[in-house]
Amino acid sequence: MFDSFNKQSKLVKIILLLIPFVNWITELVTRWDFYSKKKTTASLIIALIVTFLGLPIGFIDCIAILLTDKMILTE
């Protein structure tokens, strides 16, 4: 899911992260998918934070994608 999210255009990513419930689901699935691939402590912490506080993190990621075209802590 993380790879397919990254293949989307910048506009599609921003739209997905602006809609509140879709934002949380998108963040939840992409963050846990990223953790399952990388298995780093930072990705686990971010995945847990998104699980419980997804909406604020999603809007922060929306701004990050707007500026850098990448989600926070996904490199």
N, C-alpha and C positions, 0 to 999 in steps of 0.2 A: 504494500500500500504506500509506503514511503516513497518508493521509486516512481510509482505512477503519479503521486501527488507532485513530485518534483518535475515530472515531464509536462505538467500542465503549464499553460501560459500564465504570466504574471497576473493578468486580469482575472482569470478563473480562480487562482489561489486566493486573491484578495476577496473575491465575492464569497468563496467558501468560508473564509475566516471572518466575514462581517455579519453573517446571519447567525444569531446567538446559539440556537440548539445545534445547527449544522457545524458551527465553530467548535463546539465541545466535542462532538463525535469525530470530526476530522482530526482535531488535536489528539484525542484519545487513541485513535487507531494508528495515526502516523507516529506518535511518540512511542507507543508500545512496540510497533513494528521496528522502529529504529533501535530500540533497546534490545530486541531479540536478535538483531544483526550485529550490533557493536559490543554489547555487554559491558559498557563502562559504567562507573559509579555515577557520573554526572548525568548520563542518559536515564538511569534508573531513578534518580532523584527528580529530574524534570518530569518523567512519566508519572511518578506518584503525585507530584504537585498538580499536574494537569488532570489527573483522575479526580482530585477533590476540589481544585480551584481552576477549572478549565477556562472559564470565560475571561478572566483578566489576562491570563497567559495567551489566550488566543488573539486578543486584541493587540497585545504587545508583539506577537508573531506577525500579525497583519502589518503593523508598522515596519517591522524588520524586513518583511518580504517587499514592502513598498520601497524601502531604501536600498536593500542589498540583494534581493531576490533569494534569500535563504532564511530558513527558520532559525531561531536562536539555539545555539549549542547542538547543531546537527552536522558538524564537520569533524 
